Amino acid sequence: MKHYPAEFKADAVALYRSRPGATIKSVAGVLGVNTETLRNWIRAADGRRAGAHSAPSAASQADGDAVQAELAAARKRIRELEEERDILRKAARYFATETRW
């Protein structure tokens, strides 16, 4: 059995959660870890043991709110960057037609 650092486990869980359409299997494959290992890390991060059903604590809900706010800010920044990219592409196309060598 391989030992993984706590930081790696936390990063793996964060990666899984940051990809809404991703499956545990796909993320585990990208990271090179066993699917059940990643599933256990996710459960542990949720504050549950395998098979236990408990509501998330107030602290984890506050963390979730902070993550949602960060996600919203990141999505806004992505939109801004995509708009800038599109403007630069149009400018490059314009100047490419202006200078015919």
PyMOL CGO cylinders between C-alpha atoms (Angstrom):
from pymol import cmd
from pymol.cgo import CYLINDER

trace = [
    CYLINDER, 0.00, 0.00, 0.00, 1.39, 3.38, -1.01, 0.3, 1, 1, 1, 1, 1, 1,
    CYLINDER, 1.39, 3.38, -1.01, 1.44, 6.36, 1.37, 0.3, 1, 1, 1, 1, 1, 1,
    CYLINDER, 1.44, 6.36, 1.37, 0.39, 9.74, -0.04, 0.3, 1, 1, 1, 1, 1, 1,
    CYLINDER, 0.39, 9.74, -0.04, 1.04, 13.08, 1.67, 0.3, 1, 1, 1, 1, 1, 1,
    CYLINDER, 1.04, 13.08, 1.67, -1.98, 14.91, 3.11, 0.3, 1, 1, 1, 1, 1, 1,
    CYLINDER, -1.98, 14.91, 3.11, -1.37, 17.80, 0.70, 0.3, 1, 1, 1, 1, 1, 1,
    CYLINDER, -1.37, 17.80, 0.70, -1.58, 15.46, -2.30, 0.3, 1, 1, 1, 1, 1, 1,
    CYLINDER, -1.58, 15.46, -2.30, -4.83, 13.99, -0.98, 0.3, 1, 1, 1, 1, 1, 1,
    CYLINDER, -4.83, 13.99, -0.98, -6.31, 17.46, -0.47, 0.3, 1, 1, 1, 1, 1, 1,
    CYLINDER, -6.31, 17.46, -0.47, -5.20, 18.52, -3.96, 0.3, 1, 1, 1, 1, 1, 1,
    CYLINDER, -5.20, 18.52, -3.96, -6.73, 15.37, -5.46, 0.3, 1, 1, 1, 1, 1, 1,
    CYLINDER, -6.73, 15.37, -5.46, -10.07, 16.03, -3.76, 0.3, 1, 1, 1, 1, 1, 1,
    CYLINDER, -10.07, 16.03, -3.76, -9.95, 19.69, -4.86, 0.3, 1, 1, 1, 1, 1, 1,
    CYLINDER, -9.95, 19.69, -4.86, -9.21, 18.63, -8.44, 0.3, 1, 1, 1, 1, 1, 1,
    CYLINDER, -9.21, 18.63, -8.44, -12.19, 16.27, -8.45, 0.3, 1, 1, 1, 1, 1, 1,
    CYLINDER, -12.19, 16.27, -8.45, -14.48, 18.94, -7.03, 0.3, 1, 1, 1, 1, 1, 1,
    CYLINDER, -14.48, 18.94, -7.03, -13.25, 21.59, -9.49, 0.3, 1, 1, 1, 1, 1, 1,
    CYLINDER, -13.25, 21.59, -9.49, -14.37, 19.51, -12.48, 0.3, 1, 1, 1, 1, 1, 1,
    CYLINDER, -14.37, 19.51, -12.48, -18.18, 19.28, -12.40, 0.3, 1, 1, 1, 1, 1, 1,
    CYLINDER, -18.18, 19.28, -12.40, -18.45, 16.69, -15.18, 0.3, 1, 1, 1, 1, 1, 1,
    CYLINDER, -18.45, 16.69, -15.18, -15.54, 14.55, -14.08, 0.3, 1, 1, 1, 1, 1, 1,
    CYLINDER, -15.54, 14.55, -14.08, -15.92, 11.10, -12.57, 0.3, 1, 1, 1, 1, 1, 1,
    CYLINDER, -15.92, 11.10, -12.57, -13.88, 9.75, -9.71, 0.3, 1, 1, 1, 1, 1, 1,
    CYLINDER, -13.88, 9.75, -9.71, -12.50, 7.15, -12.10, 0.3, 1, 1, 1, 1, 1, 1,
    CYLINDER, -12.50, 7.15, -12.10, -11.29, 9.74, -14.63, 0.3, 1, 1, 1, 1, 1, 1,
    CYLINDER, -11.29, 9.74, -14.63, -9.61, 11.94, -12.00, 0.3, 1, 1, 1, 1, 1, 1,
    CYLINDER, -9.61, 11.94, -12.00, -8.03, 8.91, -10.33, 0.3, 1, 1, 1, 1, 1, 1,
    CYLINDER, -8.03, 8.91, -10.33, -6.68, 7.85, -13.72, 0.3, 1, 1, 1, 1, 1, 1,
    CYLINDER, -6.68, 7.85, -13.72, -5.17, 11.29, -14.34, 0.3, 1, 1, 1, 1, 1, 1,
    CYLINDER, -5.17, 11.29, -14.34, -3.50, 11.23, -10.93, 0.3, 1, 1, 1, 1, 1, 1,
    CYLINDER, -3.50, 11.23, -10.93, -2.42, 7.61, -11.15, 0.3, 1, 1, 1, 1, 1, 1,
    CYLINDER, -2.42, 7.61, -11.15, -4.21, 6.49, -8.00, 0.3, 1, 1, 1, 1, 1, 1,
    CYLINDER, -4.21, 6.49, -8.00, -6.74, 3.76, -7.36, 0.3, 1, 1, 1, 1, 1, 1,
    CYLINDER, -6.74, 3.76, -7.36, -10.38, 4.77, -7.83, 0.3, 1, 1, 1, 1, 1, 1,
    CYLINDER, -10.38, 4.77, -7.83, -11.40, 3.54, -4.37, 0.3, 1, 1, 1, 1, 1, 1,
    CYLINDER, -11.40, 3.54, -4.37, -8.48, 5.39, -2.81, 0.3, 1, 1, 1, 1, 1, 1,
    CYLINDER, -8.48, 5.39, -2.81, -9.68, 8.67, -4.28, 0.3, 1, 1, 1, 1, 1, 1,
    CYLINDER, -9.68, 8.67, -4.28, -13.26, 7.87, -3.27, 0.3, 1, 1, 1, 1, 1, 1,
    CYLINDER, -13.26, 7.87, -3.27, -12.09, 7.32, 0.34, 0.3, 1, 1, 1, 1, 1, 1,
    CYLINDER, -12.09, 7.32, 0.34, -10.19, 10.63, 0.31, 0.3, 1, 1, 1, 1, 1, 1,
    CYLINDER, -10.19, 10.63, 0.31, -13.33, 12.42, -0.86, 0.3, 1, 1, 1, 1, 1, 1,
    CYLINDER, -13.33, 12.42, -0.86, -15.40, 10.78, 1.88, 0.3, 1, 1, 1, 1, 1, 1,
    CYLINDER, -15.40, 10.78, 1.88, -12.79, 11.69, 4.48, 0.3, 1, 1, 1, 1, 1, 1,
    CYLINDER, -12.79, 11.69, 4.48, -12.75, 15.28, 3.24, 0.3, 1, 1, 1, 1, 1, 1,
    CYLINDER, -12.75, 15.28, 3.24, -16.52, 15.35, 3.63, 0.3, 1, 1, 1, 1, 1, 1,
    CYLINDER, -16.52, 15.35, 3.63, -16.03, 14.33, 7.25, 0.3, 1, 1, 1, 1, 1, 1,
    CYLINDER, -16.03, 14.33, 7.25, -17.58, 10.92, 6.74, 0.3, 1, 1, 1, 1, 1, 1,
    CYLINDER, -17.58, 10.92, 6.74, -16.29, 7.42, 6.92, 0.3, 1, 1, 1, 1, 1, 1,
    CYLINDER, -16.29, 7.42, 6.92, -17.11, 4.95, 4.21, 0.3, 1, 1, 1, 1, 1, 1,
    CYLINDER, -17.11, 4.95, 4.21, -20.77, 3.95, 4.60, 0.3, 1, 1, 1, 1, 1, 1,
    CYLINDER, -20.77, 3.95, 4.60, -21.66, 6.68, 7.12, 0.3, 1, 1, 1, 1, 1, 1,
    CYLINDER, -21.66, 6.68, 7.12, -24.37, 9.16, 6.26, 0.3, 1, 1, 1, 1, 1, 1,
    CYLINDER, -24.37, 9.16, 6.26, -24.07, 12.48, 8.04, 0.3, 1, 1, 1, 1, 1, 1,
    CYLINDER, -24.07, 12.48, 8.04, -24.92, 16.06, 7.21, 0.3, 1, 1, 1, 1, 1, 1,
    CYLINDER, -24.92, 16.06, 7.21, -22.01, 18.38, 6.47, 0.3, 1, 1, 1, 1, 1, 1,
    CYLINDER, -22.01, 18.38, 6.47, -20.92, 20.50, 9.43, 0.3, 1, 1, 1, 1, 1, 1,
    CYLINDER, -20.92, 20.50, 9.43, -21.35, 24.27, 9.59, 0.3, 1, 1, 1, 1, 1, 1,
    CYLINDER, -21.35, 24.27, 9.59, -17.59, 24.68, 9.09, 0.3, 1, 1, 1, 1, 1, 1,
    CYLINDER, -17.59, 24.68, 9.09, -17.63, 22.64, 5.90, 0.3, 1, 1, 1, 1, 1, 1,
    CYLINDER, -17.63, 22.64, 5.90, -20.64, 24.62, 4.67, 0.3, 1, 1, 1, 1, 1, 1,
    CYLINDER, -20.64, 24.62, 4.67, -18.74, 27.85, 5.31, 0.3, 1, 1, 1, 1, 1, 1,
    CYLINDER, -18.74, 27.85, 5.31, -15.80, 26.39, 3.41, 0.3, 1, 1, 1, 1, 1, 1,
    CYLINDER, -15.80, 26.39, 3.41, -18.21, 25.48, 0.62, 0.3, 1, 1, 1, 1, 1, 1,
    CYLINDER, -18.21, 25.48, 0.62, -19.48, 29.05, 0.48, 0.3, 1, 1, 1, 1, 1, 1,
    CYLINDER, -19.48, 29.05, 0.48, -15.92, 30.34, 0.25, 0.3, 1, 1, 1, 1, 1, 1,
    CYLINDER, -15.92, 30.34, 0.25, -15.17, 27.86, -2.52, 0.3, 1, 1, 1, 1, 1, 1,
    CYLINDER, -15.17, 27.86, -2.52, -18.31, 28.92, -4.40, 0.3, 1, 1, 1, 1, 1, 1,
    CYLINDER, -18.31, 28.92, -4.40, -17.30, 32.59, -4.13, 0.3, 1, 1, 1, 1, 1, 1,
    CYLINDER, -17.30, 32.59, -4.13, -13.81, 31.76, -5.38, 0.3, 1, 1, 1, 1, 1, 1,
    CYLINDER, -13.81, 31.76, -5.38, -15.29, 29.73, -8.22, 0.3, 1, 1, 1, 1, 1, 1,
    CYLINDER, -15.29, 29.73, -8.22, -17.56, 32.61, -9.23, 0.3, 1, 1, 1, 1, 1, 1,
    CYLINDER, -17.56, 32.61, -9.23, -14.58, 34.99, -9.24, 0.3, 1, 1, 1, 1, 1, 1,
    CYLINDER, -14.58, 34.99, -9.24, -12.54, 32.55, -11.32, 0.3, 1, 1, 1, 1, 1, 1,
    CYLINDER, -12.54, 32.55, -11.32, -15.34, 32.14, -13.84, 0.3, 1, 1, 1, 1, 1, 1,
    CYLINDER, -15.34, 32.14, -13.84, -15.64, 35.93, -14.15, 0.3, 1, 1, 1, 1, 1, 1,
    CYLINDER, -15.64, 35.93, -14.15, -11.89, 36.21, -14.75, 0.3, 1, 1, 1, 1, 1, 1,
    CYLINDER, -11.89, 36.21, -14.75, -12.06, 33.46, -17.37, 0.3, 1, 1, 1, 1, 1, 1,
    CYLINDER, -12.06, 33.46, -17.37, -14.79, 35.36, -19.22, 0.3, 1, 1, 1, 1, 1, 1,
    CYLINDER, -14.79, 35.36, -19.22, -12.68, 38.52, -19.13, 0.3, 1, 1, 1, 1, 1, 1,
    CYLINDER, -12.68, 38.52, -19.13, -9.63, 36.68, -20.46, 0.3, 1, 1, 1, 1, 1, 1,
    CYLINDER, -9.63, 36.68, -20.46, -11.67, 35.03, -23.22, 0.3, 1, 1, 1, 1, 1, 1,
    CYLINDER, -11.67, 35.03, -23.22, -12.98, 38.44, -24.27, 0.3, 1, 1, 1, 1, 1, 1,
    CYLINDER, -12.98, 38.44, -24.27, -9.45, 39.86, -24.33, 0.3, 1, 1, 1, 1, 1, 1,
    CYLINDER, -9.45, 39.86, -24.33, -8.26, 36.89, -26.37, 0.3, 1, 1, 1, 1, 1, 1,
    CYLINDER, -8.26, 36.89, -26.37, -11.04, 37.41, -28.91, 0.3, 1, 1, 1, 1, 1, 1,
    CYLINDER, -11.04, 37.41, -28.91, -10.17, 41.11, -29.25, 0.3, 1, 1, 1, 1, 1, 1,
    CYLINDER, -10.17, 41.11, -29.25, -6.51, 40.27, -29.78, 0.3, 1, 1, 1, 1, 1, 1,
    CYLINDER, -6.51, 40.27, -29.78, -7.37, 37.67, -32.40, 0.3, 1, 1, 1, 1, 1, 1,
    CYLINDER, -7.37, 37.67, -32.40, -9.48, 40.18, -34.30, 0.3, 1, 1, 1, 1, 1, 1,
    CYLINDER, -9.48, 40.18, -34.30, -6.69, 42.76, -34.11, 0.3, 1, 1, 1, 1, 1, 1,
    CYLINDER, -6.69, 42.76, -34.11, -4.14, 40.24, -35.35, 0.3, 1, 1, 1, 1, 1, 1,
    CYLINDER, -4.14, 40.24, -35.35, -6.42, 39.33, -38.26, 0.3, 1, 1, 1, 1, 1, 1,
    CYLINDER, -6.42, 39.33, -38.26, -6.90, 43.00, -39.10, 0.3, 1, 1, 1, 1, 1, 1,
    CYLINDER, -6.90, 43.00, -39.10, -3.19, 43.81, -39.08, 0.3, 1, 1, 1, 1, 1, 1,
    CYLINDER, -3.19, 43.81, -39.08, -2.36, 40.66, -41.02, 0.3, 1, 1, 1, 1, 1, 1,
    CYLINDER, -2.36, 40.66, -41.02, -4.57, 41.86, -43.90, 0.3, 1, 1, 1, 1, 1, 1,
    CYLINDER, -4.57, 41.86, -43.90, -3.17, 45.40, -43.70, 0.3, 1, 1, 1, 1, 1, 1,
    CYLINDER, -3.17, 45.40, -43.70, 0.44, 44.35, -44.17, 0.3, 1, 1, 1, 1, 1, 1,
    CYLINDER, 0.44, 44.35, -44.17, 0.77, 42.30, -47.30, 0.3, 1, 1, 1, 1, 1, 1,
    CYLINDER, 0.77, 42.30, -47.30, 4.39, 41.54, -47.86, 0.3, 1, 1, 1, 1, 1, 1,
]
cmd.load_cgo(trace, "trace")
